Amino acid sequence: MPVGGKKQDPIAHEKESATVASPISGREVELPAMWNRMFEPRVLSNHSPDRFAELAALPGNADSLEWCYGCGKCVPVCPVDSVGEYGPRKIHRKVQTGIDLMSDPDLWLCTTCMNCLRVCPKEVDMIQIMPTVRAAAVADGKVPVELQDVFEKTFRYGNALGENPRRRAQWTRDAGVPVRILGSEPGPVDVLFYVEDYWSYHPRGVEAARAFARIATALGVDWAILGPEEKTLGDSQRLAGEPGLFDALVEDVTTTLAKYEFQRIVTPDPHGFNALVKEYPKRGFTYDVLHYTQLLSPLIENITWAKPLDLKVTFHDPCYLGRHNGEYDAPRVLLSAIPGIDLVEMGRCKENGYCCGGGGGGMWLDGFTRDYTSERLSERRVREAVESGADVLAVCCPYEVSRFEDAAKSTGNSQLQVRDIVELIDAAMAHEPTA
């Protein structure tokens, strides 16, 4: 009770044991001495706030981690916690008890999916915290080998796969339609299609790129690509802890873009989309940007369908198209318009959609995370897709086709087809590409 305007600390009178009778049942319960130790100083009094001060002092924005008050809302929505012992509140607790986050494996497990921020009443922003701390760790040489390899490939070749830039437009040879490359055919164009790495080089990605080329041409879209001049937009590298590399890419990319005249940039990559919408404007470069689903959804009524597909399809929302940028409708408009498709939703979808595991550098960290999770996030998502009864798991992010196809095989669900939305549209249009 307050005495003289000051609150007195409770005095604990500890006994070896005590017997307490329930006022309801009358049953007697024996309590050990530890029951009243709640009045003693808690374990946190043994630790200082120095670790939080270290994070707050980093160049960036990692100070919001200290705002956590332990409500735990973030843990059940965290995709990594579903397959491991992880969660923003748990990271806060670790730092609270003196763990150096820059040296802890948890630093690299976050996929920056943003689901924790969606539910956090204190707005603890892991999308700012993790890249900031990762950048400090990278500068100190504490970076997983897989990620370091990607950084080096990106710096040297301008893409995360380490492919020759001169091969970036090679996918166009088998598209079945002419693809204009601005370096060879300069001049104004409506849509600059920014293909990004995985649709340019990955064996499954190039199939989707060719499907898009056929669809866009059939719809009369005036479009072109940069070809060998294109470099990755670099958002995943930034989130993985290389802001300096990202800034260098911004300089190279914007210098190239300044050479050409176009109205809009369209990209299939939600991560590249996020960079152009949110990060490039911070550096003084603003463009009219669309994800390819946003370009095609208003044009879907102009498509001439050749055959129904007769498939039950479920859709995986990309974190960086959905939660990060609020686009949930355009992909579903496209899928619903395809004749014969029965669209079913998984339990976790839209705002609460699960993560494929590829964001925030996770695309290149499966080997690292294997030691800290029971299964890959992509494997958990494939199981959810199978539980929905779907024949096809539809996606609209270049990271996801290969991730989910591998996961379907590793979980024994090879019967589940994984297709990009443009591949399904292309199939229903019955295009027959020629060499």
Secondary structure, DSSP 8 states (H G I E B T S, - for coil): -EETTEE--------SEEEEE-TTT--EEEEEGGGGGGGS--GGGGS-THHHHHHHTSSSS-GGGGG-----THHHH-TTGGGSS--HHHHHHHHHTT--GGGSGGGGT-----HHHHH-TT---HHHHHHHHHHHHHHTT---HHHHHHHHHHHHHSSTT---GGGTTGGGGGSSS---BTTTS-S-EEEEE---HHHHHSHHHHHHHHHHHHHHHHTT--EEB-GGG-----HHHHHTT-HHHHHHHHHHHHHHHTTS-EEEEEES-HHHHHIIIIITGGGT----EEEHHHHHGGGGGG--------EEEEE---TTTTTTT---HHHHHHHHHSTTEEEE--SS-GGG----S-GGGGGG-HHHHTTT-SS-HHHHHHHHHHHTT-SEEEE-STTHHHHHHHHHHHTT-TTSEEEEHHHHHHHHHT-----
